[in-house]
Amino acid sequence: MRKILIAAIVVAAFTLTGCAAHNYGTLKESHEVTRQFTEGDPVSSYAYYYYGRANKPSAVIGIDNTLKFESDLWKPVPVTGDALASWIDSRTGRISTHSGSARYGGRYQGAEILDPNGRQVGVWYSKFDWGVIKFPEAGRIVVYSPEERPGALDKGSEFRNKD
C-alpha cells in the first residue's frame, strides 16, 4: 500500500510540474531584434519598458499591446527611433559598461519573447542572455527583472514582480 501511495505522489508531482512549466515563455536570440534596437526601428504595435536607470537601462523590452503587462520593476517609456538610438553607443552596441552575461561580453543583444506556444509576443534587448517570462493567465504577461536567472524565483528573491 505504501509503495502505491509513493508512486501516486511521484506521478502527481510530475504532472503538476509539467503543467506549471507550460505557463512560462522563452527568449530566442534574434539578429533582427538586435538590428531593430541598434537602428532605432521599434515595433509600433508594442509598448516599451526599461529596467534599471533611465539613461542606462539594464534591459529594454517591447510587449505586444494586446497583452496586459503589470510590473513595479519595469518602467514604461515612449519609444521612438531616436530614443532607442540615444541609449546605444553604436561603436560598441552597449548601453552601459556594467557586466552582464559572460557570453555576451557586456554587449547588448536582441531576442524575441515567445509565449508558451512559441508565438512571438515581444522583444528583449539586454546584456543578459536569460529572462524569466511568465503567463499566469490568458492575455497576461509578467517579465521578471533581468537579474532573476531561471530557477532563482524559487529561492525567495527580493526582486519579485507581483503576480
PyMOL commands that set and color helices and strands:
alter all, ss='L'
color gray80, all
select helices_A, chain A and resi 2-21+31-38+81-87+152-155
alter helices_A, ss='H'
color red, helices_A
select strands_A, chain A and resi 26-29+46-52+57-64+68-69+75-77+109-114+120-126+133-137+140-143
alter strands_A, ss='S'
color yellow, strands_A
deselect
rebuild
show_as cartoon
